[in-house]
Amino acid sequence: MSLHTTPSVTACPQCDLLLQHHHTPENHTCICPRCGLVLRHNRPGTVDKVLALSLTGLLVFLPAILLPLITLEKLGMSDRANVVDTVLQFFHNEYYFVSLMTLLSTIVFPLSLLVLTFIISLQLKRSKPSRMVARLFRSYCHLEEWAMVEVFLLAILVSIFKMIHTADIVFNAGFFSFIALVFVTFGICVVLDKSQYWEMLKPGGAASMPLPAVLKQQLEDLPEVTAAQAGLALCLTCHKLMALDGLPPKPRCSRCGEKVHLRKPAAMSRTLALVITSALLLLPANLLPIMQVDFLGVPDRSTILDGILYFLKTGSYLIGIIIMVASIFVPLFKVVGLSILLFSAHFGMPYFLPQKSKMFRIISFIGRWSMLDIFVIALLISLVDFGFFTSIHVAPASTFFCMAVATTMLAAITFDPRILWDRCHPGAALNNPNSLNQ
């Protein structure tokens, strides 16, 4: 077995189209001509900017997490909450899975991403990076979609709108620190050029290798050649393209250490199982009560739809629409959208492939926003605890809903959109992608 880098060609990670590698000018974007995926944003000064932003994020992280966010005052009583309180409230109510998801998505993963970007950027500035730094950046690429501080900030705003007519709200230092944290994390996502980071993590060596003659002839003779047709495999983490001669059982990328497959193993069956699981979980998530309000000892349970209707009846149409989109339409769109992709790939339907690829990218992006309702409940049960007078508690649907969000996100991760192009695109040389699932 031999692994040969091919630096003068690259492949699209979503449609596998083989492309001649061209330098992307600063502040310009490189887009796949077949599926429309953005292959690279060339952002100048990315390392310095990410280093400064990650250091700022680490400085504001503890105040944002530990300091009180807002204080609720009503009839001489007051209650306040921070991010840690929301996790503990779920745990004390024995909703352990919801507590774990909240802990990971609002505290553990955001902190991990800040630490990783700071260490990696500092190493790139100070010395030649080691292989371990590439492994750390691989971890960053896997964890970034599971950090949800921006969703939690929207949940804070929704909670404020929900309680603003029934109680006095005081904004504490933690609220402004959390806003700063969200802006910092968003800024890192905007200025971080992953392609440049990977190039700096594995510099030199193969950059001047000419395009192999066989590949050059294929690119000239055929309008669209895929990497798989040319006998090449793409690492989906660092996008390193490799020629595989005598594929071993478990090959790994020489740059980031990720397992390399021509196509994700059992992508269709795994995605189908997760989509079915998500659809089944959404039934109790929407039919069972998700929150209970006790007023003067009288419990009143409400479902997700009841909460939406409350905002619409009180005139908070924007908040009601936001919750309806995040809690009902987004999970439903993901289940239906992934079902369409699975159906198209299974039956080889070559219609609207660029649009289906765009739909997959939307599905991958919006999945975490469904956690909005869970975070709103987390804040309300922490803030509204005035004993016998009034209090808010979590109800069983929250576990089902949280599990549905997790499974839909995993379904998007396990699906391989390249299989869609393999089976549906006219003229594809590899008509049986099952042979690629190695």
C-alpha positions in Angstrom: 0.0 0.0 0.0 1.2 3.5 -0.8 -0.3 6.8 0.0 0.6 9.6 -2.5 -0.5 13.1 -2.0 -1.9 15.0 -5.0 -1.6 18.7 -4.0 -2.5 20.0 -7.5 -6.0 18.5 -7.3 -8.7 18.6 -4.7 -12.1 17.1 -4.3 -15.5 18.5 -3.1 -16.4 16.8 0.2 -20.1 16.8 -0.7 -20.2 15.7 -4.3 -16.7 14.3 -4.7 -16.0 16.3 -7.9 -12.3 16.3 -8.7 -11.0 19.9 -9.2 -7.7 21.3 -10.1 -6.4 23.2 -7.1 -6.0 26.9 -7.6 -4.9 29.6 -5.2 -7.8 31.5 -3.7 -7.0 35.2 -3.4 -7.4 36.9 0.0 -11.0 37.7 1.0 -12.3 35.6 -1.8 -14.3 32.4 -1.8 -13.9 29.1 -3.7 -17.1 27.3 -4.5 -17.7 23.9 -6.0 -19.2 24.4 -9.5 -21.4 21.2 -9.3 -23.1 21.3 -5.8 -22.4 24.9 -4.7 -20.5 24.0 -1.5 -18.1 26.7 -0.3 -14.7 25.0 -0.4 -12.7 27.8 1.2 -12.9 31.4 2.5 -9.4 32.8 2.3 -9.2 35.1 5.3 -6.0 37.0 5.8 -4.5 37.1 9.3 -6.6 34.3 10.5 -4.2 33.0 13.1 -3.7 36.3 14.8 -7.4 37.1 14.9 -8.4 33.7 16.2 -5.6 33.8 18.9 -6.9 37.2 20.1 -10.5 36.2 20.1 -9.9 32.9 21.8 -8.0 34.6 24.6 -10.8 37.1 25.0 -13.3 34.2 25.1 -11.3 32.5 27.8 -11.3 35.7 29.9 -15.1 36.2 29.7 -16.0 32.5 29.9 -16.1 32.1 33.7 -18.1 35.4 34.4 -20.5 34.4 31.6 -21.1 30.9 33.1 -20.9 31.6 36.8 -22.3 35.1 37.3 -26.1 35.5 37.5 -27.7 36.3 34.1 -30.9 37.9 35.2 -32.9 38.5 38.3 -36.6 38.0 38.5 -38.5 40.1 41.1 -42.2 39.7 41.9 -44.2 40.7 45.0 -41.1 41.3 47.1 -39.6 38.0 46.1 -36.6 37.5 43.8 -34.7 34.7 42.1 -31.7 34.7 39.9 -29.9 32.1 37.8 -26.7 31.4 36.0 -25.8 28.8 33.3 -24.6 26.3 35.9 -28.0 26.6 37.7 -29.8 25.5 34.6 -27.8 22.3 34.4 -28.2 21.5 38.1 -32.0 22.1 38.0 -32.4 19.4 35.4 -30.1 17.1 37.4 -32.0 17.6 40.7 -35.3 16.8 38.9 -33.7 13.6 37.7 -33.7 14.5 34.0 -30.2 13.3 33.6 -29.9 13.1 29.8 -31.3 16.6 29.4 -28.9 17.8 32.1 -26.0 16.2 30.3 -26.9 17.7 26.9 -27.2 21.1 28.5 -23.9 20.7 30.4 -22.0 19.7 27.2 -23.6 22.2 24.8 -23.4 25.3 27.0 -20.3 24.7 29.2 -18.0 21.8 28.3 -17.9 22.1 24.5 -17.7 25.9 24.3 -14.9 25.9 26.8 -13.1 23.1 24.9 -13.3 25.0 21.6 -11.9 28.1 23.2 -9.0 26.2 24.7 -8.3 24.3 21.5 -8.3 27.4 19.3 -6.0 29.2 21.7 -3.5 26.3 22.0 -3.5 25.6 18.3 -3.2 29.3 17.2 -0.4 29.8 19.8 1.5 26.8 18.6 1.2 28.0 15.0 2.6 31.4 16.0 5.4 30.2 18.2 6.9 27.1 16.6 6.5 24.3 14.0 3.4 22.4 15.0 3.6 18.8 16.1 1.4 16.0 15.0 -0.5 16.4 18.3 -1.6 19.9 17.3 -3.2 18.4 14.2 -5.1 15.9 16.3 -6.3 18.8 18.5 -7.6 20.7 15.4 -9.4 17.5 14.3 -11.1 17.5 17.7 -12.1 21.1 17.2 -13.7 20.3 13.8 -15.8 17.5 15.4 -16.9 19.4 18.4 -17.8 22.9 16.9 -21.4 22.0 15.9 -22.2 20.7 19.4 -21.4 24.0 21.1 -24.7 26.1 21.4 -24.0 29.3 23.3 -25.8 31.3 20.6 -28.9 29.1 21.0 -28.7 29.7 24.8 -28.5 33.4 24.3 -31.7 33.3 22.2 -33.3 31.2 24.9 -32.4 34.0 27.4 -34.1 36.6 25.3 -37.2 34.3 24.8 -37.4 33.9 28.6 -37.2 37.6 29.1 -40.1 38.2 26.7 -42.1 35.4 28.5 -41.7 36.9 32.0 -41.5 40.7 31.2 -45.3 41.2 31.7 -45.5 39.2 35.0 -42.3 40.2 36.8 -39.6 42.8 37.0 -36.4 41.8 35.3 -32.9 43.0 36.4 -30.0 42.3 34.0 -26.9 41.1 35.9 -23.2 41.1 34.9 -23.4 37.5 33.7 -25.9 38.5 31.0 -23.5 41.0 29.4 -20.6 38.6 29.8 -22.6 35.9 28.1 -23.4 38.3 25.2 -19.6 39.0 24.9 -18.9 35.2 24.9 -21.4 34.7 22.1 -19.9 37.4 20.0 -16.4 36.1 20.5 -17.3 32.5 19.5 -19.2 33.8 16.5 -16.2 35.9 15.6 -13.9 32.8 15.7 -16.2 31.0 13.3 -16.1 33.9 10.9 -12.4 34.6 10.9 -11.0 31.0 11.2 -9.8 29.7 7.8 -9.6 26.0 8.3 -7.8 25.4 5.0 -5.0 27.7 6.0 -4.8 26.1 9.4 -4.4 22.6 7.9 -1.8 23.9 5.4 0.2 25.4 8.3 -0.2 22.2 10.3 1.4 20.2 7.5 3.6 22.7 5.5 6.1 22.0 2.7 7.0 18.8 1.0 4.4 17.9 -1.6 3.3 21.4 -2.6 5.2 21.4 -5.9 4.2 17.9 -7.1 2.8 18.0 -10.7 -0.6 16.7 -11.6 -0.3 12.9 -12.4 -0.6 12.4 -16.2 -3.5 9.9 -15.9 -5.5 12.4 -13.8 -4.6 15.2 -16.1 -5.9 13.3 -19.1 -9.1 12.4 -17.3 -9.8 16.0 -16.3 -9.2 17.0 -19.9 -11.4 14.3 -21.5 -14.3 14.2 -19.1 -16.2 17.3 -17.9 -16.8 15.8 -14.4 -14.5 13.3 -12.8 -15.0 12.3 -9.2 -12.1 11.4 -6.8 -13.5 7.9 -6.4 -13.4 7.4 -10.2 -9.8 8.4 -10.2 -8.9 6.1 -7.3 -8.6 8.8 -4.8 -10.0 9.2 -1.3 -10.7 12.4 0.6 -10.3 12.9 4.3 -13.6 14.5 5.4 -11.9 16.3 8.3 -8.9 18.0 6.9 -9.8 17.5 3.2 -6.5 15.9 2.3 -6.7 14.0 -0.9 -4.9 10.7 -1.2 -4.3 8.0 -3.7 -5.0 4.5 -2.3 -3.1 1.5 -3.7 -4.2 -1.7 -2.1 -6.5 -0.2 0.5 -5.7 -1.5 4.0 -8.5 -2.4 6.4 -8.3 0.8 8.4 -6.3 3.6 6.6 -5.8 6.9 8.4 -5.1 10.4 7.1 -1.4 11.2 7.3 -2.2 14.8 8.3 -4.9 14.7 10.9 -5.1 11.0 11.8 -8.7 10.5 10.8 -10.0 7.2 9.4 -10.2 7.5 5.6 -13.0 5.8 3.6 -14.0 6.3 0.0 -17.5 6.6 1.5 -18.8 6.6 5.1 -19.4 3.0 6.2 -23.0 2.0 6.3 -24.1 5.6 5.8 -27.5 4.8 4.4 -28.5 2.3 7.0 -27.2 4.3 9.9 -28.9 7.4 8.7 -32.2 5.6 8.1 -32.1 4.1 11.6 -31.5 7.5 13.2 -34.2 9.2 11.1 -36.8 6.6 12.1 -35.7 6.9 15.8 -36.0 10.7 15.5 -39.5 10.5 14.1 -40.6 8.1 16.8 -39.2 10.4 19.5 -40.9 13.5 18.1 -44.3 12.0 18.8 -44.1 11.9 22.6 -41.9 15.1 22.5 -44.9 17.0 21.0 -47.8 15.2 22.6 -46.6 15.0 26.2 -46.3 18.0 28.5 -42.9 19.6 28.4 -43.3 22.1 31.3 -45.4 22.4 34.5 -46.4 25.6 36.2 -47.6 25.4 39.8 -49.7 28.5 40.9 -50.9 28.5 44.5 -50.5 24.7 44.6 -52.5 24.1 41.4 -50.4 22.4 38.6 -50.8 23.3 35.0 -49.0 21.3 32.4 -48.3 22.5 28.9 -47.0 21.0 25.7 -44.7 22.7 23.1 -47.8 23.8 21.1 -49.3 25.3 24.3 -46.3 27.4 24.8 -46.4 28.7 21.2 -50.1 29.5 21.5 -49.4 31.4 24.8 -47.0 33.8 23.0 -49.3 34.2 20.0 -52.3 35.0 22.3 -50.3 37.6 24.3 -49.2 39.4 21.2 -45.6 38.2 21.2 -45.9 36.9 17.6 -42.1 37.0 16.8 -41.2 34.9 19.8 -44.1 32.5 19.1 -42.9 32.1 15.5 -39.3 31.6 16.6 -40.2 28.8 19.0 -42.6 27.2 16.5 -39.9 27.2 13.8 -37.1 25.9 16.2 -39.2 23.3 18.1 -41.7 22.0 15.4 -40.7 23.0 11.9 -36.9 22.4 12.2 -37.1 18.8 13.6 -39.8 18.0 11.1 -37.8 19.6 8.2 -34.8 17.5 9.2 -36.7 14.2 9.3 -38.5 14.9 6.0 -35.4 16.3 4.3 -33.2 13.4 5.3 -35.9 11.0 4.2 -36.0 12.7 0.8 -32.2 12.4 0.5 -32.3 8.7 1.5 -35.2 8.0 -0.9 -33.4 9.8 -3.8 -30.1 7.9 -3.1 -31.8 4.5 -2.8 -33.8 4.8 -6.0 -31.2 6.8 -7.9 -33.4 9.9 -8.6 -31.2 12.4 -10.6 -33.5 15.4 -10.1 -32.5 18.7 -8.4 -29.1 17.3 -7.1 -27.6 20.8 -6.4 -30.8 21.8 -4.6 -30.7 18.5 -2.5 -27.1 19.2 -1.6 -28.0 22.7 -0.5 -30.9 21.2 1.6 -28.4 18.9 3.2 -26.2 21.8 4.2 -29.2 23.6 5.7 -30.2 20.5 7.6 -26.6 20.2 9.0 -26.6 23.9 10.0 -30.0 24.2 11.7 -30.1 21.1 13.8 -28.8 22.5 17.1 -31.3 25.4 17.0 -34.0 22.9 18.1 -32.5 23.0 21.6 -34.0 26.4 22.0 -37.1 25.1 23.9 -35.0 23.0 26.2 -32.8 26.0 27.1 -35.9 28.2 27.7 -37.3 25.6 30.1 -33.9 25.4 31.8 -33.9 29.1 32.5 -37.5 29.3 33.6 -37.3 26.4 36.1 -34.2 28.2 37.6 -35.7 31.7 37.7 -39.3 31.0 38.7 -39.1 29.2 42.0 -41.2 31.2 44.5 -42.4 28.3 46.6 -46.1 27.8 47.1 -46.9 31.0 45.2 -45.6 30.0 41.8 -42.9 27.7 40.4 -42.0 26.1 37.1 -40.9 22.5 36.7 -39.7 20.3 33.8 -42.0 17.6 32.4 -41.4 14.3 30.6 -41.5 15.5 27.0 -38.2 17.3 27.5 -36.2 14.1 27.6 -37.9 12.8 24.4 -37.4 16.2 22.7 -33.7 16.4 23.7 -33.1 12.9 22.4 -34.9 13.7 19.1 -32.6 16.7 18.7 -29.5 14.6 19.3 -30.6 11.8 16.9 -31.4 14.3 14.1 -28.0 15.9 14.4 -26.3 12.5 14.4 -28.4 11.5 11.3 -27.0 14.5 9.4 -23.4 13.5 10.5 -23.7 9.9 9.4 -25.2 10.6 6.0 -22.7 10.9 3.2 -24.1 13.2 0.4 -21.5 11.9 -2.0 -23.5 8.7 -2.3 -26.4 10.8 -3.6 -24.2 12.0 -6.5 -22.8 8.5 -7.1 -26.2 6.9 -7.5 -28.1 9.7 -9.1 -25.7 11.7 -11.4 -25.9 10.6 -15.0 -22.6 9.1 -16.3 -21.2 8.2 -12.9 -18.7 5.4 -13.4 -19.4 4.0 -9.9 -23.1 3.0 -10.0 -22.8 0.8 -6.9 -21.6 3.0 -4.0 -21.9 0.0 -1.6 -18.6 -1.0 -3.0 -17.2 2.2 -1.7 -18.4 1.8 1.9 -15.1 0.3 3.1 
